[in-house]
């Protein structure tokens, strides 16, 4: 049985009705019969992680815990690799197409659930984002007792990241781009630039220029959603096989033929627990570069 993370549903003060009625109203896409079955099986938990009953007043609780369920998930046929670890941290090479966290139509076919199942560690948690379309190194905290210290590093911008990307050949060898990135007002799953104070900055450097495609080093100085993908599209050199930028062109489900050519290559920081300087590098190679620049 895979250890699917619990989801949390907050209950507003003075909520009327019982627990079942609250769940049906909050999640109308899930049937009353489904919620009844989950409650009868003890799968809906109170703040103390003990099962609640359908007829209890919802106002008794500040929140409930539940496990997201997907009737049937298509397998994602790519495996992760553990590339480094110590007592507090786990570094993993994530393949393209594999989500990190349960979302949408994937719950069990996610990196977090796979790792928790195989390592038998329910405290395991990602320390930063990595899009499902992006491959490369991602860090996990192994212990809740020390995870806050690592999260603080990311909040304070004390973690250096370096990416590789394949995109059309540009006329420049190096360019820094800054913009104000917000959620796209038309498509919630995308980001967009808007006028105003800049909140995102990226350095773009050509590493291996070619007649049509170039290998780039991307260094983000901020961490906005889809920052690198949006900035490359803004420069007129969208990353190869990007399904969202500059235009939406989603592949069919289970079409793994055109992975986004973006790789989280390196991450470095001073360990707040052990005190040493750490630099962790992905062992993966972008498919297009492997074809065009064989070693």
N, C-alpha and C positions, 0 to 999 in steps of 0.2 A: 504494500500500500504506500503510495507516494505521499509525502508530507506536504500537502497543499497549505499555503499560508492562510490564516484566518483573515477575513475581511471584517470591517467594523461599520456598523450603522448607528449613527447618533440619533437619540430620541429627544426632540425638543421638549422643553418644560410644558406642562399642562396638556400633553398629548392625550386625546380622548381615545377610548376603546381599549381592547385587549391586545395582547402581543400579536396574535394572528391577524387581526384587523390592521394593525400598524404595518406589518410586513407586506400584506396584500396591497395596501395603499401606497407604500413607498416603492415597491417593485411590481408595478402592474403587468409587466411582461411575463411574470412568473405566476402560475395558476395557484388558486387557493388550495387545491388538492396537493400540489407539490409542497407548499409551505406546511400544510397539515402533516404530511408524511415526514418532513424533516424534523418538525417539532416532536412528533411521536417517537422518532428514532434518537432523540436527544442531541440533535445536531445544531440547535440554536442555543447559544450560551449567553449567560449574563456577564456583567463586568468581572465577576470572580471566576469565570470560565466553567461554571456549572450549568447544566441544562435548565432552560426555562419552560414553562407550560403555556399552551396556546391561550388558555382562558385568563391568565394573569393580566392585571392591568399594565399596560405599556408604561404608564407614568411611574411605575415602581423603579424603572431602570433609566440610567443616563445613556446607555448604549447597549447594543447586542453584538455578539460575534457570530459569524456564519462562514461557511466554506462555499466559495463559488463552485458551481457545477456546470459542466458542459456535457451534453448528451453523448457526443462522439467527437473525438479530436483526431484530425489527420496527423499522422506521425511526421516529424521533421527529421529527415534522414541525414543529419549531420551531428557529429559528436564534438563536445568541448574537450579541452586538454588543460589539466592543472600544470602550471609551469613553475610555480614557486609557492612556498608557504612557510610560516613560522607559527609561533604559539597563538598569535593574535590575528593574522591575516592569511588570506588565500588569494592568489592571483591565477586567473583562468583566461585562456584563449577561447573566446566565444566565436562560434562559426557564424557566417551570414545566415539570415532568415530565422534564427532562434531568438525569441523574446527573452528578456531577462526576468520580467515579472509576469504573473498571470494578468491577462488583459484580453478583451474581445473574445475571440473563439478559441483561445489557448489558455489552459490552466495547468495541466500536467506537462504538456510539451513546452516547458519553459526552463531556462537555465537554473533558476533558484530552486524549483521543485526537484529537478534532476539531482542537483548537488545535495540538497537536504536528504533525499532518499539514499543516495549512495554513501554519503559521509555520516549519516545518522546524527546530524547536528541541527536541531530545530532552531538554534540561535543564529545560524548563518544568515547574513543579510548583505545586500550590495551596498557599497559606499558611494556610488555615483551612477549616472545614467550611461547607457550605451544602446542606441537604437537597434531594433531587431535586424534592420537592413545592414548595419555596420558590423564588421568582424574585428577581433583583436582583444587586447588585454583589458580586463575589468577586475577590480578589487572587491573582495568580500571581507566583512568582519566576521570573525569566528566566535566572538564572545560579546554578549550585551554589556558586560561590565566595562569594557574598554572601547566600545564602538563610538561613544560620544566624542572621544578625543580625536578619532580619525575623521568623523563628520565635520568637526571644527576646522580641520585643515582645509577641506574643500570649501567650506563657507568663507574662509578668510583668504582664499586664493593662494594657498601655500603649496599646491600640488601642480607640478609642471606636466603637461601632456603634449605628445607629439603624434601626428597622424601622417599617413601616406594616402595619396589619392591619385587616380588616373583620370585625366580630363583633357579636353582639347588643348593643343599647344597655343600658348599665349605669346603676345609680342613683348612681354616683359619677362625679366628674370627674377624679380622680387617685387612684391607689392604688399602693402599693409592696407587693410580695409576696415573701416569702422562704420557702424550704423546703429540705429535704434530698432531692436527686434521685439516684436509683440506677437501674440497669437493672431493668426489670420482671421479677420472678421467674417470671412465667407466659409472657410473650411477649418474647423476646430483642430484638426490633426496636423495642420501645417503652421509654419511661422511666416511672418511677413515683416518687411521694413516699413517704418512710418517716420514722418518728420518729427524732430524733437531731440532732446539730449541723447547722445550716444550711450548705449549700454552693452555693446558687443564689439570686440576687436580681434582680428585674426591676421597673422603673418602668413603669406603665401610665397613659397620659394620653389623655383624649378630645380629639380634634381637631375632628371634624365630627359632632356627634350628630344622629341621625335618629329617627323614631318607632319603627323596628324595628332598623335597622342603624346602626352608628357606625364612623367611621374613627378608629383609635387610633394613637398613637405609642408604640412599645415600645422601651425602653432597657434592654438586658441589662447587668448589671454583672459577670456571670460567664458562662461559656460551656459549660454542660452540654448534653448531647444533648437535643434537642426541648424545651429549657427554656421558650421562649416559648409553644409550643403547649400544654405541660402546665400552665404557670402560668395561661394564659387559661382553660383548661378547669377548673382548680381554683377560679377566681373565678366560675365559673358562666356564662362568656361565651366558649365555645369558638370558635375562628376558623372563619369560614365555609368550608365544603367540606373540613374536616379529616377525612381518612379513618381517623385513628388515635385521636383524642381527642375526647370522652371515651370513645367506643366505637369498635371496629374496624369499618369499613364500606368495605373496599377496593373500588374500582371494577373493572370488567372490564378485562383488558388492552386497550390501545389506545383506552380511553375517555378522551378529553381534554376532555370537556364541562364539567367542574366543577373548575377549578384552585383549589388552596388559596389563600385570599386573604391571603397573607403575602408581604411584599416587603422584602428587605434594601435599605434606602433610602440609607444613608450610612455611610461609614467614614472615620475621621480619626486621624492620628498624626503624630509627628515622624519623618521619614525618618532612620534611623540611618546611612545611607551619604551621602546628599546634605545632610542637616542641616535641610532646609526642613520647614515645617508643611504637611501634605497633607490635603485634604478632598475625597473623591471621592464623587459622588452618582449614583445610578442614574437613567437616563432613562425607566425604565418606569413605568407607571401601573397600579394594580390595576384589573382589569376591572370589578368592581362599582362602584368609585368613578367610573370613566370614564362609566358608565351613569347613576349617580345624581347626579353632580356635574359635568356637562359644563363645560368651560372656555369 
